[in-house]
Amino acid sequence: MRAGRFALALTVALAGLWWATPPVAAIAHHDAGGWMPEQRWSRHNDWEPNVAADPSSPWLYQMTTRYGGPSACRPHMNHCILFRSSPDRGRIWRASIVMSRRQCPPAKMCRQAAWQNDPVLAVSASGVLYAAWMNQWDVVFAKSIDHGRTWTGFHDFRRALGASFTDKPWIAISPDGKDVYVAFNATHSYVSASHDYGTTWTRPLRTTGGGRYWFAEGGAVAPDGHVYFAESAEHVNPKGTILLAVISSGDGGASWTTSYVARSQQQPACPVKDCPADFYGAQISLAVDHAGMVLAAYAANTSPGAPMRLYAITSGNGTSWSTPADLGAGGTRVGAGFPKAAAGPSPGDFRVAWEDDRNGAQAWNVWYRSTGNDGRSWSPAVRVSDRGSGAPYKSRAGFRFPYGDYFGLAVDGHGTSYLTWSEGKGYDGPGNTWWAHNRWPGQ
């Protein structure tokens, strides 16, 4: 949920089976490695999902935000975050659960949240699962050692900060899961750190100056312990330029350095009902490989309102960056948006995904490229959202609208990429969460 200061205007109260499912026709748009056709999580009204893949086992995890009121969530909830797990990379999924809605605002008794947003997941090499999300305006954290059956270590960052609100979390963890960092904003950018597997936390530390509204959109911890977050900073109105930055720490989060890596002009306007002014605002994501190389992918434009382009840059230290490489994402009205980056199991191995409207203003698609040499060359772009039917907003050219302005990309220990995103008919929906993956060995 970008621009948390705006009320989310999803007024559709439809839950459950809100259309009959017609036959699904797959369109082959796979690269040499091959992608399986996209699959829908459910026929419920779901948006802004996230995904995490265990690096040392076949376990796969997903979260999504479900709309539809109490009939879709719990009593007295408008929308909720659902979690599900798979022990076999998504062949079989366990039943979904609603995440804890405990909310503990500053100087008040804890209570039950009426809505949830912005899920993010991370999993360590030992299989410990970490999650952050919003219980109303409280960014919260929990962890699980049993694949999400039970959750412990609940922590409320708004209560810890003493702020009037907190917004848009992101998680970065060390490979062993001992060091956990949660970035979020309360207008400014903040990060809180745990160095005991999420048991205790430092007081959130403000990492940036004033004058802009910050969003954390990616994060990773390098093998040497350096931690990096990719963040965008827009004007509070929100108009004008957007700054794209990488915030880093080499001392366990005690201090932070901000490196501005790009600047974007005013984003294209969103033409649909209730859509926030900054919905198509410039975003940035990053990943760190096993050699400590940082790759950031960002969407930006060079003139106000112009379509966005997608770029990739690399750095060995998070402060000095390569010349931007244009990844060739195009568009008819908006261009590229919502970039995600993830690292594979080998040095130099990075994956980037994004959405764009190159096939038409109402024909969005999810695209994917990869590199095995730190971005010096890239695989051809693959269209992952490859079903031409199966929902009323789908056509052979793409889907009508990107339902939510964040989605998820993860890579497992075998190098399989997993993508999850949402599609819909407009900002207010309804829509669905979809997911896809590279072909597993033997497929």
Secondary structure, DSSP 8 states (H G I E B T S, - for coil): ---TTS---------S--S------B-----TT-B---EES-SSEEEEEEEEE-TTSS-EEEEEEEESGGGTSSTT-SEEEEEEEETTTTSS----EE---EE--TTS--EE-SBEEEEEEEE-TT--EEEEEEETTEEEEEEESSTTSS-EEEEEHHHHHT-S--EEEEEEE-TTSSSEEEEEESSSEEEEEESSTTSS----EE-S-SSSEEEEEEEEE-TTS-EEEEEEEE-SS--S-EEEEEEEESSTTSS-EEEEEEEE-------STT--TTTT---EEEEE-TT--EEEEEEE-SSTT--BEEEEEEESSSSS----EE-----SSSBEEEEEEEE-SSTT-EEEEEEE-TT-TT-BEEEEEEESSTTSS----EE---BS-SSTTEETTEESEESSS--EEEE-TT--EEEEEEEESSTT--EEEEEEEB--TT-
